[in-house]
Amino acid sequence: MNKTSKGLTRRTVLSGAAAVGLAGVARAQAPAEIKVGLIVPLSGIYTRPGQVMKMGAEMGIEHINAQGGIKALGGAKLKLVVIDCGDTTEKAKNAAQRMVAQEPDLVAATGSYLSSFTLAVTEVTERANLPMLTLSYSDLITERGFKYVFQTAATAGSQAKQALPQLIKLAETASGKRPKTVAILTDNTGASIASAKAMREGLLAENQLQLIVDETFTPPLADATSLVQKIRSAKPDLLFFLPTVISDAKLLLEKMNEFGLGQGKVPTISFGIAIAEPDMLQTVSPELLQGVLTCVASWGAKGHEALIAELKTRYKEPWMTQNAISTYGDMWVIKDALEKAGKADRVAVGEALRTMDAGPSKYYPLGEIKFDEKGRRVGAGMTIVQWQSGVPVTVFPPQLALAQPFWPKN
């Protein structure tokens, strides 16, 4: 009886061990959640861009998960972790510190919006070996020798260099004369400063343009009168206006119109998306915006029609700004990095991003899904968007354009 009992016990133990082993294999193969961070402003004056970046990230995560998740990890699904970085550099830094402390299993993150926020956030994420993708423009972001920062947007300096010849060509073609003088009105945020710096330190001279007004302000503006008076006195051929707050764009355009300089009398060109946000139409008439151009890192363009339609239906967004399309694209870049890494490990994902060569870009203009030694996307292009009949549409580069550009009539 004891012998039988021992035999049964031995078999039971062996079968139990086998069951445990099989269960372990099953658990290893079962899809798990992989956390991806989105750190964006969701409070304060930059809330709206942060909300739109969240829309793009949510769409990207859902599309990736619906198509089978991370196949190299048994179909593991991505989970978005959203962190509010607030509306100051100090708040952004604190939010990044909370993110890395409270979410140790994040494999990568994206976001920040303003370059000044991204500069602060990436100081923290770099120390945590957390790969950080960003659509922010400042050249400084990828000038610090960091290994875990990846700039999907063309830098501000690169965008200015690409844009100026195109803008001059557009002006010459439409008006029959080459612009000679320019004014710069810029706020003092990181990307705006970087764009203006590139123009001041050689690009304007290279393109035979003379800078005759150069003003920097702190957002938000209380009054644009003195700035517009300087424009009226100098009469530049082009005005480069670089705001990051919608209220600043509104104030200046209305004041220019009040002073008889609006609606194309001084062609106005911006860098960045503030002047092309849907919220502009809540406070500024389409007539005042007609013809205004802005140079951005990315925009809903040819080939994105289905995504634009989904954004409209799902979130009631009238068009797809850089904030939505770039953040959507970032989710796919992180997915590709996870497939390449073969494990949900931030150091491995960072290495996968550094060595990635995923072919032509789909969700950012031109170039490759590949990063150089600084972490900048190889061949990154830029987009020129123009307000036409109440909608900012992509007019450059030609292969992505949804409309032909025109030069405002004086």
C-alpha positions as CSV (number, residue, x, y, z in Angstrom):
1,M,0.0,0.0,0.0
2,N,2.8,2.4,0.9
3,K,4.7,1.4,-2.3
4,T,1.6,2.2,-4.4
5,S,1.1,5.4,-2.5
6,K,4.7,6.4,-3.2
7,G,4.3,5.5,-6.8
8,L,1.2,7.6,-7.2
9,T,2.9,10.4,-5.4
10,R,5.9,10.3,-7.7
11,R,3.7,10.3,-10.8
12,T,1.6,13.1,-9.3
13,V,4.8,15.2,-8.7
14,L,6.1,14.6,-12.1
15,S,2.9,15.4,-13.9
16,G,2.5,18.5,-11.7
17,A,6.0,19.7,-12.6
18,A,5.2,19.2,-16.3
19,A,2.0,21.1,-15.9
20,V,3.9,24.0,-14.2
21,G,6.5,23.9,-17.0
22,L,3.8,24.1,-19.7
23,A,2.1,26.9,-17.9
24,G,5.3,28.8,-17.8
25,V,5.8,28.4,-21.6
26,A,2.2,29.5,-22.1
27,R,2.7,32.6,-20.0
28,A,5.9,33.4,-21.9
29,Q,4.1,33.1,-25.2
30,A,1.0,34.9,-24.1
31,P,0.6,38.5,-25.4
32,A,1.5,41.0,-22.7
33,E,1.1,44.8,-22.5
34,I,4.0,47.0,-23.5
35,K,3.9,50.5,-22.1
36,V,4.7,53.5,-24.3
37,G,4.8,57.0,-22.8
38,L,3.3,60.2,-24.1
39,I,4.5,63.3,-22.2
40,V,2.7,66.4,-23.5
41,P,1.1,69.6,-22.1
42,L,-2.5,68.8,-21.0
43,S,-2.9,71.9,-18.7
44,G,-2.1,75.6,-19.3
45,I,-1.8,77.6,-22.5
46,Y,-0.4,74.6,-24.5
47,T,-3.2,72.2,-23.6
48,R,-4.7,72.1,-27.1
49,P,-1.6,70.8,-29.0
50,G,-1.1,68.2,-26.2
51,Q,-4.6,67.0,-26.7
52,V,-4.1,66.6,-30.4
53,M,-0.9,64.7,-29.9
54,K,-2.8,62.4,-27.6
55,M,-5.3,61.8,-30.4
56,G,-2.6,60.8,-32.8
57,A,-1.0,58.5,-30.3
58,E,-4.3,56.8,-29.5
59,M,-5.0,56.2,-33.2
60,G,-1.5,54.8,-33.7
61,I,-1.7,52.4,-30.7
62,E,-5.2,51.2,-31.8
63,H,-4.1,50.6,-35.4
64,I,-1.0,48.7,-34.3
65,N,-2.9,46.5,-31.8
66,A,-5.7,45.9,-34.3
67,Q,-3.1,44.6,-36.8
68,G,-1.7,42.1,-34.4
69,G,0.4,44.1,-32.0
70,I,4.2,43.3,-31.7
71,K,4.6,40.1,-33.7
72,A,8.1,39.5,-32.5
73,L,6.7,39.4,-28.9
74,G,3.8,37.0,-29.5
75,G,1.3,39.7,-30.5
76,A,1.9,41.8,-27.4
77,K,-0.3,44.9,-27.3
78,L,0.9,48.4,-26.8
79,K,-0.5,50.5,-23.9
80,L,-0.3,54.3,-23.9
81,V,0.7,56.0,-20.7
82,V,-0.1,59.7,-20.8
83,I,1.8,62.2,-18.6
84,D,0.9,65.9,-18.4
85,C,4.1,68.0,-18.7
86,G,2.3,71.3,-17.9
87,D,3.0,74.7,-19.4
88,T,6.5,75.6,-18.1
89,T,10.0,74.1,-18.4
90,E,10.1,73.4,-14.7
91,K,6.8,71.5,-14.7
92,A,8.0,69.5,-17.8
93,K,11.2,68.5,-16.0
94,N,9.2,67.5,-12.9
95,A,6.7,65.5,-15.0
96,A,9.6,63.6,-16.7
97,Q,11.1,62.7,-13.3
98,R,7.7,61.4,-12.2
99,M,7.3,59.5,-15.4
100,V,10.6,57.6,-15.1
101,A,10.1,57.0,-11.3
102,Q,6.5,55.8,-11.5
103,E,6.6,53.9,-14.9
104,P,9.8,51.9,-14.7
105,D,8.6,49.5,-17.4
106,L,8.1,52.1,-20.2
107,V,10.1,50.9,-23.2
108,A,10.0,54.3,-25.1
109,A,8.2,57.7,-25.0
110,T,7.4,60.6,-27.3
111,G,6.1,64.1,-27.0
112,S,6.9,67.3,-25.2
113,Y,5.6,69.7,-28.0
114,L,7.6,72.9,-27.2
115,S,11.3,72.5,-27.8
116,S,12.1,74.1,-24.5
117,F,10.0,71.4,-22.7
118,T,11.7,68.7,-24.8
119,L,15.1,70.0,-23.8
120,A,14.2,69.7,-20.1
121,V,12.4,66.3,-20.5
122,T,15.2,64.6,-22.4
123,E,17.8,65.6,-19.7
124,V,15.7,63.2,-17.5
125,T,14.9,60.5,-20.0
126,E,18.5,60.2,-21.2
127,R,19.7,59.5,-17.6
128,A,17.0,56.7,-17.4
129,N,18.1,55.2,-20.8
130,L,14.5,55.8,-22.0
131,P,14.3,56.2,-25.8
132,M,12.5,59.5,-26.5
133,L,11.1,60.4,-29.9
134,T,10.2,64.1,-30.5
135,L,8.6,66.3,-33.1
136,S,10.2,69.4,-31.5
137,Y,12.4,71.4,-33.8
138,S,15.3,72.9,-31.8
139,D,18.7,71.9,-33.2
140,L,20.0,71.9,-29.5
141,I,17.9,68.8,-28.8
142,T,20.2,66.6,-30.8
143,E,23.4,68.6,-30.3
144,R,24.1,67.3,-26.8
145,G,25.6,63.9,-27.6
146,F,22.6,62.0,-26.2
147,K,22.1,58.4,-27.2
148,Y,18.4,58.0,-26.4
149,V,16.9,61.1,-28.1
150,F,15.4,60.7,-31.7
151,Q,14.2,63.7,-33.6
152,T,11.6,62.7,-36.3
153,A,11.2,66.3,-37.4
154,A,13.7,68.2,-39.4
155,T,15.5,70.6,-37.1
156,A,14.5,74.3,-37.1
157,G,17.8,75.2,-38.8
158,S,17.2,72.6,-41.5
159,Q,13.6,73.7,-42.0
160,A,14.6,77.3,-42.5
161,K,17.4,76.3,-44.9
162,Q,14.9,74.2,-47.0
163,A,12.1,76.7,-46.8
164,L,13.7,80.0,-47.8
165,P,14.6,79.2,-51.4
166,Q,11.1,77.7,-51.9
167,L,9.5,80.8,-50.5
168,I,11.6,83.2,-52.6
169,K,10.8,81.1,-55.7
170,L,7.1,81.2,-54.9
171,A,7.2,85.0,-54.4
172,E,9.1,85.6,-57.7
173,T,6.9,83.3,-59.7
174,A,3.7,84.9,-58.4
175,S,4.7,88.6,-58.2
176,G,7.3,88.9,-60.8
177,K,9.9,90.4,-58.4
178,R,12.3,88.9,-55.9
179,P,11.9,89.9,-52.2
180,K,14.8,91.9,-50.9
181,T,13.9,92.9,-47.3
182,V,12.5,90.9,-44.4
183,A,11.2,91.4,-40.9
184,I,11.4,88.8,-38.1
185,L,9.0,88.8,-35.2
186,T,9.6,85.7,-32.9
187,D,8.7,84.6,-29.5
188,N,11.5,83.3,-27.2
189,T,10.6,79.6,-27.2
190,G,13.3,77.1,-28.2
191,A,12.1,76.2,-31.8
192,S,11.3,79.8,-32.7
193,I,14.7,81.0,-31.5
194,A,16.4,78.2,-33.4
195,S,14.6,79.1,-36.7
196,A,15.3,82.8,-36.4
197,K,18.9,82.1,-35.4
198,A,19.5,80.1,-38.6
199,M,18.1,83.0,-40.7
200,R,20.1,85.7,-38.9
201,E,23.3,83.8,-39.0
202,G,23.7,83.2,-42.7
203,L,20.5,82.0,-44.4
204,L,19.1,85.5,-45.1
205,A,22.5,86.6,-46.5
206,E,22.8,83.4,-48.6
207,N,19.4,84.2,-50.2
208,Q,20.2,87.9,-50.7
209,L,17.7,89.1,-48.1
210,Q,18.2,92.0,-45.8
211,L,16.9,91.9,-42.2
212,I,15.3,95.3,-41.5
213,V,13.2,94.5,-38.4
214,D,14.2,92.0,-35.7
215,E,12.0,91.7,-32.6
216,T,11.7,89.0,-29.9
217,F,8.8,88.8,-27.4
218,T,7.7,86.6,-24.5
219,P,4.4,84.8,-24.9
220,P,1.6,85.4,-24.4
221,L,1.6,88.9,-25.9
222,A,-0.6,91.6,-24.2
223,D,-0.5,94.0,-27.1
224,A,1.0,93.8,-30.7
225,T,0.7,97.5,-31.5
226,S,4.4,98.4,-31.1
227,L,5.5,95.4,-33.1
228,V,3.1,96.2,-36.0
229,Q,4.1,99.9,-36.0
230,K,7.7,98.8,-36.6
231,I,6.5,96.6,-39.6
232,R,4.5,99.5,-41.0
233,S,7.4,101.9,-40.8
234,A,9.9,99.5,-42.3
235,K,7.7,98.1,-45.1
236,P,9.5,94.8,-45.5
237,D,8.9,92.6,-48.5
238,L,8.3,89.5,-46.2
239,L,7.4,89.1,-42.6
240,F,8.6,86.0,-40.8
241,F,6.3,85.6,-37.8
242,L,7.1,82.8,-35.3
243,P,4.6,82.4,-32.5
244,T,3.8,79.3,-30.5
245,V,0.7,80.5,-28.8
246,I,-2.5,81.0,-30.9
247,S,-3.5,84.1,-29.0
248,D,-0.3,85.8,-30.2
249,A,-0.9,84.9,-33.8
250,K,-4.5,86.3,-33.5
251,L,-3.3,89.5,-31.9
252,L,-0.7,90.2,-34.6
253,L,-2.9,89.4,-37.6
254,E,-5.7,91.5,-36.3
255,K,-3.4,94.4,-35.5
256,M,-1.8,94.1,-39.0
257,N,-5.3,94.3,-40.5
258,E,-6.2,97.3,-38.4
259,F,-3.0,99.1,-39.6
260,G,-3.8,98.3,-43.2
261,L,-1.1,95.6,-43.5
262,G,-3.2,92.5,-43.5
263,Q,-4.6,90.1,-46.2
264,G,-1.3,89.9,-48.1
265,K,-0.2,93.5,-48.1
266,V,2.9,92.2,-46.2
267,P,3.2,88.5,-47.1
268,T,3.3,86.7,-43.7
269,I,5.3,83.5,-43.3
270,S,5.4,81.5,-40.1
271,F,7.4,78.5,-38.8
272,G,5.5,76.0,-36.6
273,I,1.9,75.1,-36.3
274,A,0.4,77.7,-34.0
275,I,-0.8,79.9,-36.9
276,A,-2.5,76.9,-38.6
277,E,-4.3,75.4,-35.7
278,P,-8.1,74.9,-36.0
279,D,-8.6,77.1,-33.0
280,M,-7.5,80.1,-35.1
281,L,-10.8,80.1,-36.9
282,Q,-12.6,80.6,-33.5
283,T,-11.2,84.0,-33.2
284,V,-9.8,85.1,-36.6
285,S,-11.8,85.3,-39.8
286,P,-10.8,83.2,-42.8
287,E,-10.3,86.5,-44.8
288,L,-7.5,87.6,-42.4
289,L,-5.8,84.2,-42.7
290,Q,-6.1,83.8,-46.5
291,G,-2.7,83.3,-48.1
292,V,-0.7,83.1,-44.8
293,L,2.0,80.4,-45.1
294,T,3.7,78.4,-42.4
295,C,6.6,76.0,-42.6
296,V,6.2,72.9,-40.4
297,A,7.9,69.6,-39.9
298,S,4.9,67.6,-41.0
299,W,1.2,67.9,-41.9
300,G,-1.7,65.7,-43.1
301,A,-0.9,65.4,-46.8
302,K,-1.3,63.2,-49.9
303,G,-1.4,59.6,-48.8
304,H,-2.9,60.4,-45.4
305,E,-6.5,60.8,-46.6
306,A,-7.9,57.8,-44.6
307,L,-6.2,59.0,-41.4
308,I,-7.5,62.6,-41.9
309,A,-11.0,61.2,-42.4
310,E,-10.8,59.1,-39.3
311,L,-9.5,62.0,-37.2
312,K,-12.4,64.1,-38.4
313,T,-15.0,61.4,-37.6
314,R,-13.6,60.3,-34.3
315,Y,-12.4,63.6,-32.8
316,K,-14.2,66.2,-34.9
317,E,-10.9,67.7,-35.9
318,P,-11.3,69.6,-39.2
319,W,-7.8,68.8,-40.4
320,M,-4.7,66.8,-39.4
321,T,-1.9,69.0,-38.0
322,Q,1.7,68.0,-37.4
323,N,0.8,67.2,-33.8
324,A,-1.5,64.4,-34.8
325,I,0.3,62.9,-37.9
326,S,3.8,63.0,-36.3
327,T,2.7,61.4,-33.0
328,Y,0.8,58.8,-35.0
329,G,4.0,58.1,-36.9
330,D,6.0,57.9,-33.7
331,M,3.9,54.9,-32.5
332,W,4.8,53.0,-35.7
333,V,8.5,53.8,-35.3
334,I,8.4,52.5,-31.7
335,K,6.6,49.4,-33.0
336,D,9.3,48.8,-35.6
337,A,12.0,49.2,-32.9
338,L,10.3,46.7,-30.7
339,E,10.0,44.2,-33.6
340,K,13.7,44.7,-34.3
341,A,14.7,44.5,-30.6
342,G,12.7,41.4,-30.0
343,K,12.2,42.3,-26.4
344,A,10.4,44.9,-24.3
345,D,13.5,46.4,-23.0
346,R,14.3,50.2,-23.2
347,V,18.1,49.7,-23.8
348,A,17.4,47.2,-26.6
349,V,14.7,49.5,-28.1
350,G,17.2,52.4,-28.0
351,E,19.8,50.3,-29.9
352,A,17.1,49.2,-32.4
353,L,16.3,52.9,-33.1
354,R,20.0,53.8,-33.5
355,T,20.5,51.0,-36.0
356,M,17.1,51.1,-37.7
357,D,16.7,51.3,-41.5
358,A,13.0,50.9,-42.1
359,G,12.8,52.5,-45.6
360,P,11.0,55.6,-46.9
361,S,9.0,57.7,-44.4
362,K,5.2,57.4,-44.5
363,Y,4.1,59.8,-41.8
364,Y,6.8,62.5,-41.9
365,P,7.7,64.4,-45.1
366,L,10.5,62.9,-47.2
367,G,13.5,61.0,-45.9
368,E,13.9,57.6,-44.3
369,I,12.9,55.9,-41.0
370,K,16.6,55.9,-40.0
371,F,18.5,58.1,-37.6
372,D,22.0,59.5,-37.9
373,E,24.7,59.6,-35.2
374,K,23.0,62.6,-33.5
375,G,19.6,61.0,-33.5
376,R,18.2,63.1,-36.4
377,R,16.0,61.4,-39.0
378,V,17.9,61.0,-42.2
379,G,16.7,63.1,-45.1
380,A,14.0,64.7,-43.0
381,G,12.1,67.2,-45.2
382,M,9.6,69.9,-44.3
383,T,6.1,70.9,-45.3
384,I,4.8,74.3,-46.4
385,V,1.1,74.9,-45.5
386,Q,-1.0,77.7,-46.7
387,W,-4.4,79.0,-45.6
388,Q,-6.7,78.7,-48.6
389,S,-10.5,79.4,-48.2
390,G,-10.5,78.8,-44.4
391,V,-8.3,75.6,-44.5
392,P,-4.5,75.3,-44.1
393,V,-3.5,72.9,-46.9
394,T,-0.2,71.3,-47.8
395,V,1.3,73.1,-50.8
396,F,4.9,71.8,-50.6
397,P,6.7,69.4,-51.3
398,P,4.9,68.8,-54.6
399,Q,4.6,65.0,-54.2
400,L,2.7,65.6,-50.9
401,A,0.7,68.7,-51.9
402,L,-3.1,68.8,-51.7
403,A,-3.3,72.2,-53.4
404,Q,-1.2,74.6,-55.5
405,P,0.4,77.5,-53.6
406,F,-0.4,81.2,-54.4
407,W,1.2,84.4,-53.4
408,P,-1.0,86.9,-51.6
409,K,-1.9,89.9,-53.8
410,N,-0.8,93.3,-52.6
